[in-house]
Amino acid sequence: MTDTIQSATLADRAGELVDLARKAGADRADAVIVRSRSTGVSVRLGKVEGTESSESDDFSLRVFVGNRVASVSANPGFDLKALAERAVAMAKVSPEDPFATLADEAMLARDIPDLDLFDGTTVSAEELTEAALEAEAAALAVKGVSNSGGASAGAGMGGLVLVTSHGFSGSYMASRFSRSVSAIAGEGTGMERDYDYDSTLYFADLRGSAEIGRLAGERAVKRLNPQRLDTQANVTVVFDPRVARGFVGHIAGAINGASVARKTSFLRDRMGEQVLKSGLSITDDPLIRRGSSSRPFDGEGVKGEKLTMIEDGVLKHWFLSTSTARELGLVTNGRGVRGGNQVSPASTNLALEPGDVSPEDLIRSVGKGVYVTELIGHGVDMLTGEYSRGASGFLIENGELTVPVSEITIASNLKEMFLRVTPANDIDRSFGVAAPTLAIEGMTLAGR
């Protein structure tokens, strides 16, 4: 995989587009070019099911005429002048938006750091096929695995160029490599499925195909012959790190400034208050070298910094872009993300910081409960915090994982869950959302 973003050339074109928008009557403007390249291979039962390669260059121009704003998108080969004139014409007839504008010039990144996000390693479709086949073969070799749900491997890159009418010009790019496999154990109605995967910025950091396949197979076999549990209250539920990342994602959603502005977050009135168990913190850092979700500047050219979003359990910040911050009477903290023609706030490298106890000791301290490895459904109401999800995993008895369990539902309210969570020390920061094993007390379990 080679560096094909040609950032200097694209920056010139974006700059020309901004200049043409100003000449057409825009007061302010910014242009974004997103270039992506990817190749992926999927296999099942030793045969290639699909090979996909994609390339795209997406141009977006956003213009402001007074408090009116309009955005247009185009593919390569378009007429720059015609696009700029169309965008300005659209803005002139658009309704006024008192919050939409470019980021304050004083907030713009001036020294753009190199975060080491790009690995130029070239991986051919043949090599991707070999990796996927190796992962699947390793899964099928596990005793008790009866079938394959398929395996895949991919390599790609993405780059962004941003130019604004008030002097910002910057670009960055990141690579991405991945492997995954799904394994099926058992027969007939007793079949169980599980998976493993890895995704990294650098090819050398990717876990081996054989390891990924073996773990997927072993996880599937462990789930065979699950039991159902009786309905009970006041249960301690332990979230496997894969599930815990989703839990932290709910926290991120609740402290997103856009949700607060829309009044769709159950934490919208809780700034400065304790929302998480004392001693716990949530951090967000866009500047981690080789971080999965790192970026030297956000979608508006603002350089972010590490923030402790929740410190010692107390809510300190919302995720903010410029327009969302203005709506809330605040200042952006560099969390704006371009999505099509829109800029919305989002997290970067988000982490629920770990505790000081091992996952084994945490489970041992629980005594009796449920260890959840998979959640099903979307039963989370971010307006009220009500939480109800189908689950499967393992019974915890005498501080040890014992028999597999399935067809249960775990329920509570996120407000209470946040105040009852205890983290272990096994955090894996290689993902954009990082969390250790988590124990949450006082949940309701619905079973047979």
N, C-alpha and C positions, 0 to 999 in steps of 0.2 A: 504494500500500500504506500503510495507516494503522496507528497504534499502537493495537491493540485488546486489549492484554494486561490493561488495567484492574488494574494491580498492587495498588493500595490495596484494592480490593474483594476480590480473590483472597487477599491477605494476611490480611484479616479472616476470610475463610472458613477458611483454613488454620489460623489461630490458634484459631478456635472448635473446629476438629476436634481440635487438640492438647489444648485444655482439656477437651473431652469424654472424650478418652482417659485423661487423668489422673483425672478423676472416676470413670471406669469401673474404675480400679485399676492403671493403668500407672504405673510408676516414672518412666519417661522416654518421650518420643515426639517424632517430627518428621513434618511433613506437607509434601509437595511437590506443586506443581501445574505441569504443563507444558502450555503452550498453543502450538499451531502452526497456521500458515495457509500454504497454497502453491497456486500455479497453474502448470501446465506445459502446453506444446504440443509435439507431435511431428509432423514432416512427412516425406514421402518422395516424390520425383519430382514436386514442385510441388503435392502435395495433402496436406491435413491428415489425419493418421492417428489422432490422438487429442488431446483436450483434457481435462485433469484438474484439478479443484479439490478441495482437502481442508481440513477444519477439524477440529481435535481439542482437547479439554481432558481431560487425564489427571490424576486425583487419586490420590495414594498416601499411605498412612498407615503409619508404622512405629512399633511400640510395644515397650517392654522391660518385662518383669516379672522382676526379679532378673536372672539370666543367660539368661533365655528371651526370645526375640524372635519377632515375627510381623509380616508386612506384608500389607496388603490394598490393592486398587485399585478405582476406580469411575469412572463417567462422571458428567457433570453431572446434577443432579436427584435424587441419592441422599439418603437420610436420614442426616444427620451422626451423630446419636446412635446409630443402629443400626449404622453402620459402625464407630464407635469401640468399641462393646461387642463386636462380632464379632471385631475385631482383638485385644482384650485376652483374650477367651475362647480364641482360637487360641494366643496366647502362653503362656497358663497350662498348656497341654498339649503345648507344643513341647519338644524336647530342649534341654538347656542348651548355650549357645555362650559359652565364656569370653572370646572376643575381640570379640564384637559389642557395640557401645555407641555413644553419641553422641560426637562429637569433644569433647575437653577444652575447657571454657569459655574457658580462657585463650588457646586457639588461634583462636577465632572472629574473623571480620572485623568490626571496629567502624566503620571509615571505609571505605565502599564506593566505590571510584573509578568515575568515568564514563569508560569506555574507548572511547566513540564507536563503538559496534557497530551502531547502528540507523540506517538510511536510510529515511525515510518516503515515498520516491518510489513513486508508484502506476504500475504497468505493466499495462495491460489485456491481455486474451487476444488481442485483435487486434494489439497491438503485439508481443506475443511471437510470434505467427504470422508477422508481417512479418520479424522478426529471424531466425527459423528458416529461412524461405524464402530470405532474402538470403544466409545462410550456405551453404545448399545450392546456390544458383545460382552462387555464387562458386567453389565446389568443382567443379561440373560444367563451368565455363568453362575450367578448366585443361586444356591440351592433353594428351591421353593418359588423362584420366579418362573412364571408360565408363559408370559407374553410381553411384548413391548408396546409401549404407547408412542414410541418414536424418539428420535434423537435429532439434535440440530447443532450446527456450528456456524458462526458468522464473524465477519470482520467489516468494519466500516469507519467512517470519519465524518465529522461535521464541522463546519466553520461559519463564523459570523463576521460580517463587516458592518460597521455603523458609522455614518457620517451625519452630523447635524449642522444646522445653519448658524449655530453660535460657537463653532470652532472645534467641535470634537471630531476626531477621526481615529478609529481603532479597529483592530481585528484580533481574533484568536481562533484556534481550532483544537479539536480533541479527537482522539481515536477511540475505538471501542472494539473489543474482542469478546466473544461469548461461546459457551458450550452448555448444552442442557440435555437431559434424558429423562424419560418417564418409563417406569417399570410397573408391570402388573404381576401380582402373585396370586396363587390359588386358582380355583376353577368355578365355573357356573356362577351361582348367586353369592358364592363366598369369595369372589375376587376382591382384591384390594389394590389400590394404586398409590404410588408415591413418586417423588421426583428429586432431582438435584440439579443445580446449575451454578455457573459462575460467569461473571462479567467484569472485565477489567479494562483500564485504559492502555496498559502495556501488555504485549503478548507474553512476555516472559513471566508475568505475574499470574497468568491464568493457571488454575489447577489442572492437573492431568486428566485426560479423558477417562482413563481406566479408573481413577479414584472417584470421579463424578458418577460413572456408571455403577461401580460397586456400591457406593453409598445409597444411590437411588434404589438398587435392588434390595439391599439390606433393610432399608426403611419400609419398603413395600411388604416384605416378608414379616416384619415385626407387627404389622397391622392385621395379620390374619386372625380369624376367629374372635372378633371383637365382642365384648359384652355390652348390654344395655344397663343403665343405672336407674335406680329409683329417683323420683323427684325429691329434691331436698333443698333446704335453704342454708345460708351462711357457709358456703363452700369456698375454700381457698383454691383458686385456679392459677396454675403456673403456665405462662406463655413461653413456648419455645422461641428462640431469637427470630426465626422466620416469621412467626406470628406477631411477636413483639414489635417488629418494624411497622406493621400495619397499625398497631395501637398508637405508636408515636406519630404516625401519619394523621390519626384523629386529633391529636394535640395540635399538630401543625395546621390542620383545617380550622380548628377552633380559634387560633390566634392569627389567622389571616386577615389583614386589614380590609380586604374586599368583603369578606363575610361580616365583619364588624359594621362596615358602612351600610350593608344591605340589611343589617339586623337579623342575620340568619345564624349567628353563632351564640351558643349558650354561655359563652364567656364575654359577651360584648360589653358588659358593665362591670367587669372584674379587674380592670387595670389597677395595679398596685396592691392587689389582694392575694392571699394565699389560695392557689388553685391546684397545687401539687403538694405531695407529702413533704413535710419539712426535711431539709437536707438534700433534696433532689434538685437537679438543674437540667435545663434543656439549652444546648448551645447550637449555634448556626454559624458556619465559617465558610465563606466562599473562596478563601485564599489558601486552602490546604494544597501543598504540592502533590500532584497526581491524585487529587481528590476526585471522587466519582462525579460530583456535581460542582466542581470548582469553576470559577470564571474570574478573569481579571477586572471585568466591569459588567454591569447589568445591562438589560435591554434598552436603557436610556443613556448609557455612558457613565453612570455613577459607579464609583469604586466602592464596593461594600467592605465591611470589616467584620471581624468576629464579634458576634453578639451573644450574650447570655439572655436568651428570650425569657426563661423562667429561672430565677436565682433563689436557691434555698426555698423553693416552693412558691415564691412570689412572682407574679406576672409583671415583666418589665417592658416588653416591647410587642408590637404587632409587626407582621411582615408588611412592608409598605413600598409601593411604587409612588411616583410623583402625584398622579391624579388621585389615587386613593388617600394618600397623605393629606392632600389639600382638602379633600372632602371631610376628613376627620380633624382638620385644623392642626396637622402635624407636618413633619418634614420627612421626605423619603429616607430610608436607610439602605438603599441600593439593592432592593429585592425585586425589582421590576423584571418581568420576563416577557419577551415578545411571543405572542401567539397569534399567527396570522397578522392582522393589522392592529391587534390590540396589545396593550401593555397591562399586565396584571401582576400582583405580588405573589411570590412563592418562596419556599425555602431553598437553601443550597445544600451544603453538607450538614444535615441535621442530626443531632445525637441526644438521646437521653443518657446522661453521663452515668457510668457504672458505679455500683456499690463496691464493698470490700470483701464480699463473701463469694465463694465459688458456687457454681450452679448446683453441684452435688450437695454442698452444705445447706444451700437455700431449700432444696427439695427435702433434705433430711429434717430441716426445722419445721416444714409444713406438717409432717407426720401423715396426715390423711387429706387427700384432695384429688385434683385432676390435672394432668399435664397435657396441655393442648398443643397439637402439632398442625392442625388444620382448622380453618374456619370457613363456614359456608354461608352464603347469602349476604344481603346488604342491610341488615336490620339495625342501622345506626341513624338516629335522628339528631342532626347537628343543631337544630333549633332548641331542642329540649335536653339533649344529652342521653336520651333513652337508648339503651344498648341491648340487643338480643340477636345472637348469632348461633347458627348450627355449628356443632363442633365435633371433633374426634381427636383421640390421642391415647393416653394411658392413665390407668388408675394409680394413684400414689397411696401406698399402704406402708405404715411403719417407716416412713421416710425413704421408700424405694419405689421406683417405677415397676409396676407388675403387669397386669393384663391389659391388652388394648381395649378401648371403649369407643363406641360410635353411636350415632343417632341420639345425641343429646343436644340440648340448647342451653347456653349460658347467658344470663341476663343480669343487668344492673343499670346504673346510670353513670355516665362518664364522669360527672362531677364527683361522685363518691369513689369511683375507681381510681381517679387521679390522686385522691387523698389516702388510698389504701395500698399503693403499689410499692413493692420492695425490689430493687434491682440486684442482680448478681454482678460479677466482675468480668464476664466473658464477652465483652462488646467486640464486634467486628466492624471496623470503620471503613471497610472497602466498598460499602454501599452508600448511596446518597442519603438514605435514612438508616441510622445505626442505633441498635438497641441491644442490651444484654438480655439474658433470661429474666423474666419478670414474674413475681408472685403478687396476686391481687386477692385480698381477703374479702369475705362477705358477699360473694356472688350467689345468685340463685341458679340451681341446675334443674332443668326439666328433662325428665326421662320417661320411663314407662309408667 
